[in-house]
Structures are given as structure tokens and as C-alpha cells.
């Protein structure tokens, strides 16, 4: 081979080596530049709400080809429930899931529109609230004012009361010390119970030690995820107050604005699919939870009669709704119009996904 050809061959090998090295460096640079977002919630990994958030984060990672990743802090590992949204506001965490309407009610008045006695269909609430968030500038502003962007919300499963004695009628509630928050606490107080303000996790141990007589503001599925069915002697529908809250999954607004437009687009596209995903998995989740109650065999299920449910509704529904309307109107919002819009959206979805509340499903299985 001539010296000219040998020189040319050497140049090609060097060029090829540099090209490979360049690709490796580029790959390393891409991996290094991946955006890692922190996520916090006080719910545990087994909770259905967390499972949906986990699905969302995995989908975002997959659809962005790893350009966005998540560090997750579950079960209050970073913040307790009351601290998550304030922490997100100041960017102590990028993304989080909590119930700001419970912990910061004056800041999230409109998010509390999910009042008792509207429905016990948590799937319908999920569709309705997310549509409302898209349609209502006032609801969007409620989150933006706290420097967060709502990605999506999930309707809690229906409220239950786990207790040391059976609750079959209104009089049974008189004097009972029941852990409860939000509108459920207000309703139980009207019915003669004594609401006890206590963190969800702390209340599990308190009921087990019989420091309290009952545990409410307890969505059926979340109650099973923390093991109330393993020791509580009784569980009641408490008059069928239904869905009383949504969990809100949000992202710090400054974090959001710094994300590339294509990443924002992916996150919004995945968020839009969350209600469908929730609807698809709920039936199996409720079924599994009911089977867990049956298998444990520790808890007697008590369903109030139609007459007792009517007594509860007649006593508490109007005062609870009126209290929320006053709070909304004080914020300069037409509360009646907002509530009517929410209820209309709920009615469009109720029954579309064959959701059957857990305790009703239990009674049906035990027949």
C-alpha cells in the first residue's frame, strides 16, 4: 500500500473514532440533561390515588424518552399532608398530591365544591372536576394564585365511618368522638358527634387503641389501603354522604414554566387521559378491597336504612351546602352558578362506568 493510501486510511480510522466518541459524549450529555422532578405525597404506595400518580409519572417518562424523570417521596417521607401544597408553592418540592381543600380551605375554596350528597360515584366526580378545571378560569386561578398548576384531580371513593360500636341510626352518633375533617366533620357535628381533628395516619393507631370511637373522612379504598378492616369492629356508610373531596396533583408553576414546550405538551396529554385510566382500574380496585374485608372477617358492615339516610340528609345537606356557598360568595364567586355547573357535569357522568360503592358491593357479594 502506498504511503498516500496508508495516510488516507489512518485519517478515516481517526475520523471514525472521533465520530463514535462524539456520539458517546452526546449520549452522556443527553442523560445528564434529563430533568428530574421531585414528587411528594402523604399517601402510601398502596393507595389507589398514588397508583394513578405513579402511572402518570411512568407515562411521562416513557413518552419523553427519559427526558423527564421523577424522584418520589411517599407516605409523608418529605412532607405531611398539610405541608405539601405550601411546600410546592415555594418550590421545596416540584410536584405533589394532597387535598389542599382540606388543609388550606381559605386558599382553595372552589376545590371544596365536591360536597356531600351530590354523588357517591367517584369516577363521575373525577370526570366532572377535571372538566370544571378546564372550563373555569376562577378554578385555574385558585391554584395559580398559590404558584402551582393543577395537572388533574381524582375523586375520593365514598365516605365511610369505621367505629368501635355499630352506627345504625342518627342517635347512635351522639357523643361519639370521630376523627373527621372538612364537610364530613361539620355534618357529624350537626348529628351530635364530636369531631376530632387528627392526621389520617395518626388516627389509624388512635382507633385501634380506642382513643377515639370512630374514624371518618375515610374514603373506602384509602381505608382498606391503611388496614382499617384488619381491626375495626364496625364500618358504616354513615347515611351515605358519598364523595366529599378530590385529591389534587399539581406542579410548581415556576418549574412548569421552565419545562420545554414539548414536555409540557406530553404532561398535559397524559393528564387528560388520567380520568379514563382511573375509570378503567376502579372496578377492580373496589372489588379487591371488598374481598379484603370479607377475607379479614374482622369488621361488621352496617348500612343505614333508607329512612335513616333520609334523616341524615335532611339534617346536614343544606347547612353544608350553604356554608360552602357563603365561602365562595365571599371570594367574589357566584357560588350557586359554580355549584350548579359542577352538579350538571357530575350528572352527565354518573352511572356511565358502573361504579358501585364498596359497602354496597360488599352487601351484594354477601347475599
C-alpha positions as CSV (number, residue, x, y, z in Angstrom):
1,X,0.0,0.0,0.0
2,X,1.4,3.4,-0.9
3,X,2.2,6.0,1.8
4,X,-0.6,8.2,0.4
5,X,-3.2,5.3,0.8
6,X,-1.9,4.5,4.3
7,X,-2.3,8.1,5.4
8,X,-5.8,8.3,4.0
9,X,-6.8,5.0,5.7
10,X,-5.4,6.4,9.0
11,X,-7.4,9.6,8.6
12,X,-10.6,7.6,8.1
13,X,-10.0,5.5,11.2
14,X,-9.3,8.6,13.3
15,X,-12.4,10.3,11.9
16,X,-14.5,7.2,12.7
17,X,-13.1,7.0,16.2
18,X,-13.8,10.7,16.8
19,X,-17.4,10.3,15.5
20,X,-18.0,7.4,17.9
21,X,-16.5,9.4,20.8
22,X,-18.7,12.3,19.8
23,X,-21.8,10.2,19.9
24,X,-20.9,8.7,23.3
25,X,-20.3,12.2,24.6
26,X,-23.6,13.4,23.1
27,X,-25.4,10.5,24.8
28,X,-23.8,11.3,28.1
29,X,-24.8,14.9,27.7
30,X,-28.4,13.9,27.0
31,X,-28.6,11.7,30.0
32,X,-27.0,14.4,32.2
33,X,-29.5,17.0,31.0
34,X,-32.6,14.9,31.9
35,X,-34.9,16.9,34.1
36,X,-35.6,15.2,37.4
37,X,-38.7,16.4,39.3
38,X,-39.4,15.7,42.9
39,X,-42.8,14.4,43.9
40,X,-44.3,14.2,47.4
41,X,-47.5,12.8,48.9
42,X,-48.6,11.7,52.4
43,X,-50.5,8.8,50.9
44,X,-48.7,5.4,50.8
45,X,-47.7,3.4,47.8
46,X,-50.7,1.1,48.1
47,X,-53.3,3.9,47.9
48,X,-55.2,4.0,44.6
49,X,-54.6,7.7,44.3
50,X,-50.8,7.1,44.4
51,X,-51.1,4.3,42.0
52,X,-52.6,6.7,39.5
53,X,-49.9,9.3,40.0
54,X,-47.3,6.5,39.6
55,X,-48.9,5.6,36.2
56,X,-48.9,9.3,35.2
57,X,-45.2,9.7,36.0
58,X,-44.2,6.4,34.2
59,X,-46.2,7.5,31.1
60,X,-44.4,10.9,31.1
61,X,-41.0,9.3,31.4
62,X,-41.8,6.9,28.6
63,X,-43.3,9.5,26.2
64,X,-40.4,11.9,26.8
65,X,-37.9,9.1,26.2
66,X,-36.5,9.7,29.7
67,X,-36.1,13.5,29.3
68,X,-38.2,13.8,32.4
69,X,-37.7,11.6,35.5
70,X,-39.2,11.6,39.0
71,X,-37.9,11.2,42.5
72,X,-40.8,10.1,44.6
73,X,-41.3,10.6,48.3
74,X,-44.4,8.7,49.5
75,X,-46.2,8.2,52.8
76,X,-45.1,11.6,54.2
77,X,-41.4,11.0,53.7
78,X,-40.9,14.6,52.6
79,X,-44.0,16.4,53.8
80,X,-47.2,15.6,55.7
81,X,-50.5,16.4,54.1
82,X,-50.8,20.0,55.3
83,X,-47.3,20.9,54.2
84,X,-47.3,19.6,50.6
85,X,-49.1,22.4,48.8
86,X,-47.3,25.2,50.8
87,X,-44.0,23.3,50.1
88,X,-44.9,23.1,46.4
89,X,-45.8,26.8,46.3
90,X,-42.2,27.8,47.4
91,X,-40.7,25.0,45.2
92,X,-39.4,22.9,48.1
93,X,-40.9,20.1,46.0
94,X,-41.6,20.3,42.3
95,X,-44.8,18.2,42.2
96,X,-47.2,16.8,44.7
97,X,-50.5,15.2,45.6
98,X,-52.6,16.2,48.6
99,X,-56.0,17.6,49.5
100,X,-55.4,21.4,49.6
101,X,-59.2,22.0,50.0
102,X,-58.9,20.2,53.4
103,X,-55.6,21.7,54.6
104,X,-55.8,25.2,53.1
105,X,-59.5,25.7,52.8
106,X,-59.4,29.5,52.5
107,X,-56.9,29.3,49.6
108,X,-58.8,26.5,47.8
109,X,-62.5,27.4,48.3
110,X,-63.7,26.3,44.9
111,X,-61.9,23.0,45.2
112,X,-64.3,22.2,48.1
113,X,-67.3,22.2,45.7
114,X,-67.3,18.4,46.0
115,X,-69.9,18.5,48.7
116,X,-71.6,15.5,50.4
117,X,-74.9,14.3,48.9
118,X,-74.1,15.2,45.4
119,X,-73.0,11.6,44.4
120,X,-71.2,8.5,45.6
121,X,-69.7,7.9,42.2
122,X,-66.0,8.8,42.5
123,X,-65.4,8.2,38.8
124,X,-68.1,10.7,37.9
125,X,-66.6,13.2,40.3
126,X,-63.2,12.7,38.6
127,X,-64.5,13.4,35.1
128,X,-66.7,16.3,36.3
129,X,-64.0,18.1,38.4
130,X,-61.3,17.8,35.6
131,X,-63.8,19.2,33.1
132,X,-64.7,22.0,35.5
133,X,-61.0,22.8,35.9
134,X,-60.7,23.2,32.1
135,X,-63.8,25.4,31.8
136,X,-63.4,27.6,34.9
137,X,-60.8,30.4,34.9
138,X,-61.6,31.0,38.5
139,X,-60.7,27.5,39.5
140,X,-57.5,27.7,37.5
141,X,-56.6,31.0,39.2
142,X,-57.2,29.4,42.6
143,X,-54.2,27.2,42.0
144,X,-52.1,29.8,40.1
145,X,-52.5,32.2,43.0
146,X,-50.6,29.7,45.1
147,X,-47.9,29.4,42.4
148,X,-49.0,25.9,41.4
149,X,-50.6,24.4,38.3
150,X,-53.3,21.8,38.7
151,X,-52.5,18.8,36.5
152,X,-55.5,16.7,37.4
153,X,-57.7,15.7,40.3
154,X,-59.2,12.3,41.4
155,X,-62.5,11.9,43.2
156,X,-62.1,10.1,46.5
157,X,-64.1,6.9,47.0
158,X,-67.2,7.4,49.1
159,X,-67.0,8.3,52.8
160,X,-67.2,5.6,55.5
161,X,-67.2,5.5,59.3
162,X,-65.1,2.8,61.0
163,X,-66.1,2.5,64.6
164,X,-66.0,0.7,67.9
165,X,-69.8,0.3,68.0
166,X,-72.4,0.0,65.3
167,X,-73.9,3.1,63.7
168,X,-77.4,2.2,62.5
169,X,-79.3,5.4,63.3
170,X,-78.7,9.1,63.9
171,X,-78.9,8.7,67.7
172,X,-76.0,6.2,67.7
173,X,-73.7,9.1,66.7
174,X,-74.5,11.2,69.8
175,X,-71.3,11.9,71.7
176,X,-69.1,9.7,69.6
177,X,-65.5,11.0,69.2
178,X,-64.9,10.6,65.5
179,X,-61.8,11.6,63.6
180,X,-63.1,13.8,60.7
181,X,-62.3,16.8,58.6
182,X,-63.8,19.1,56.0
183,X,-67.6,18.9,55.4
184,X,-67.8,15.5,57.0
185,X,-66.7,16.9,60.3
186,X,-69.3,19.7,60.0
187,X,-72.0,17.1,59.2
188,X,-71.1,14.8,62.1
189,X,-71.2,17.7,64.5
190,X,-74.7,18.6,63.4
191,X,-75.7,15.0,64.0
192,X,-74.4,15.1,67.6
193,X,-71.0,13.5,67.2
194,X,-67.7,15.1,68.4
195,X,-65.4,15.7,65.5
196,X,-61.7,15.1,66.4
197,X,-59.1,16.8,64.2
198,X,-56.3,14.3,63.7
199,X,-53.9,13.3,60.9
200,X,-55.0,10.3,58.8
201,X,-52.1,8.1,59.8
202,X,-52.3,9.0,63.5
203,X,-56.0,8.2,63.5
204,X,-55.4,4.6,62.5
205,X,-53.5,3.9,65.7
206,X,-55.9,6.0,67.7
207,X,-58.9,3.9,66.6
208,X,-57.0,0.7,67.2
209,X,-56.2,1.8,70.8
210,X,-59.8,3.1,71.1
211,X,-58.5,6.6,71.9
212,X,-61.3,7.7,69.5
213,X,-64.7,6.0,68.9
214,X,-64.7,6.4,65.2
215,X,-62.7,7.2,62.1
216,X,-64.4,9.1,59.2
217,X,-63.5,11.4,56.4
218,X,-62.3,8.0,55.3
219,X,-62.7,7.1,51.7
220,X,-63.5,3.4,51.3
221,X,-60.5,2.5,49.2
222,X,-58.0,4.5,51.3
223,X,-59.4,3.0,54.4
224,X,-58.6,-0.5,53.1
225,X,-55.1,0.6,52.0
226,X,-54.2,1.5,55.6
227,X,-55.7,-1.7,57.1
228,X,-58.8,-0.4,59.0
229,X,-60.6,-3.6,58.0
230,X,-57.9,-5.6,59.9
231,X,-59.1,-4.5,63.3
232,X,-62.2,-2.1,63.2
233,X,-65.2,-3.9,64.7
234,X,-67.7,-2.0,62.5
235,X,-68.0,0.1,59.4
236,X,-71.0,2.2,58.4
237,X,-72.0,4.2,55.3
238,X,-72.9,7.0,57.8
239,X,-76.0,7.9,56.0
240,X,-74.5,7.8,52.5
241,X,-72.7,11.2,52.4
242,X,-70.8,10.0,49.3
243,X,-67.8,11.6,47.7
244,X,-66.7,14.7,49.7
245,X,-63.3,15.6,48.2
246,X,-60.8,15.2,45.4
247,X,-57.0,14.7,45.6
248,X,-55.2,17.4,43.6
249,X,-52.0,16.5,41.7
250,X,-50.1,19.7,40.8
251,X,-46.7,21.1,39.8
252,X,-44.9,24.2,41.0
253,X,-45.7,27.0,38.5
254,X,-42.0,28.1,38.1
255,X,-41.0,24.5,37.5
256,X,-43.7,24.2,34.9
257,X,-42.7,27.3,33.0
258,X,-39.1,26.2,32.8
259,X,-40.0,22.9,31.1
260,X,-39.6,22.7,27.3
261,X,-42.9,23.2,25.4
262,X,-42.8,19.6,24.1
263,X,-42.5,18.3,27.6
264,X,-45.4,20.4,28.8
265,X,-47.4,19.1,25.9
266,X,-46.7,15.5,26.9
267,X,-47.6,16.1,30.5
268,X,-50.9,17.7,29.5
269,X,-51.7,14.9,27.1
270,X,-51.1,12.3,29.8
271,X,-53.0,14.3,32.4
272,X,-56.0,14.4,30.0
273,X,-56.0,10.6,29.9
274,X,-56.0,10.2,33.7
275,X,-59.8,10.1,34.2
276,X,-60.1,7.3,31.6
277,X,-57.3,5.4,33.4
278,X,-58.9,5.9,36.8
279,X,-62.3,4.7,35.4
280,X,-60.6,1.6,33.9
281,X,-59.0,0.5,37.2
282,X,-61.6,1.4,39.8
283,X,-63.9,-1.6,39.4
284,X,-61.0,-4.0,40.0
285,X,-59.7,-1.9,42.9
286,X,-63.1,-1.8,44.7
287,X,-63.6,-5.5,44.1
288,X,-60.2,-6.3,45.5
289,X,-60.9,-4.1,48.6
290,X,-64.3,-5.7,49.2
291,X,-62.6,-9.1,49.0
292,X,-60.1,-8.0,51.6
293,X,-62.8,-7.0,54.0
294,X,-64.5,-10.4,53.6
295,X,-61.2,-12.3,53.9
296,X,-60.2,-10.5,57.1
297,X,-63.6,-11.2,58.7
298,X,-63.0,-8.6,61.5
299,X,-65.5,-5.9,60.5
300,X,-69.3,-6.0,60.5
301,X,-70.7,-3.8,57.7
302,X,-73.7,-1.7,58.8
303,X,-75.8,0.0,56.1
304,X,-78.3,2.6,57.3
305,X,-81.9,2.1,56.3
306,X,-83.4,4.3,53.6
307,X,-85.3,6.1,56.3
308,X,-82.2,6.8,58.4
309,X,-80.3,8.0,55.3
310,X,-83.1,10.5,54.6
311,X,-82.9,11.7,58.2
312,X,-79.2,12.3,57.8
313,X,-79.5,14.1,54.5
314,X,-82.4,16.3,55.8
315,X,-80.3,17.3,58.7
316,X,-76.9,18.0,57.1
317,X,-77.1,18.6,53.3
318,X,-78.5,22.1,53.3
319,X,-76.3,23.5,56.1
320,X,-73.1,22.1,54.5
321,X,-74.0,23.4,51.0
322,X,-75.0,26.8,52.5
323,X,-71.7,27.1,54.3
324,X,-69.7,26.5,51.1
325,X,-71.9,28.9,49.2
326,X,-71.2,31.6,51.7
327,X,-67.4,31.0,51.5
328,X,-67.5,31.1,47.6
329,X,-69.6,34.3,47.5
330,X,-67.2,36.0,50.0
331,X,-64.4,35.3,47.5
332,X,-66.4,37.2,44.8
333,X,-67.5,34.0,43.0
334,X,-71.2,33.2,42.1
335,X,-71.3,30.1,44.3
336,X,-74.7,29.0,43.1
337,X,-73.7,29.1,39.5
338,X,-70.4,27.3,40.2
339,X,-72.1,24.6,42.2
340,X,-74.8,24.2,39.5
341,X,-72.1,23.8,36.9
342,X,-70.3,21.1,38.9
343,X,-73.5,19.2,39.6
344,X,-74.5,19.3,35.9
345,X,-71.1,17.9,35.0
346,X,-71.5,15.1,37.6
347,X,-74.9,14.2,36.3
348,X,-73.5,13.7,32.8
349,X,-71.2,11.0,34.1
350,X,-73.0,9.3,36.9
351,X,-73.6,5.6,36.1
352,X,-71.5,5.7,32.9
353,X,-68.8,3.4,34.3
354,X,-71.0,1.1,36.5
355,X,-69.3,2.3,39.7
356,X,-70.8,0.6,42.8
357,X,-69.7,1.9,46.2
358,X,-67.6,-0.5,48.3
359,X,-70.1,-1.2,51.1
360,X,-73.0,-1.7,48.7
361,X,-70.8,-4.1,46.7
362,X,-70.0,-5.9,49.9
363,X,-73.7,-6.3,50.7
364,X,-74.3,-7.6,47.2
365,X,-71.5,-10.1,47.4
366,X,-72.6,-11.4,50.8
367,X,-76.2,-12.1,49.7
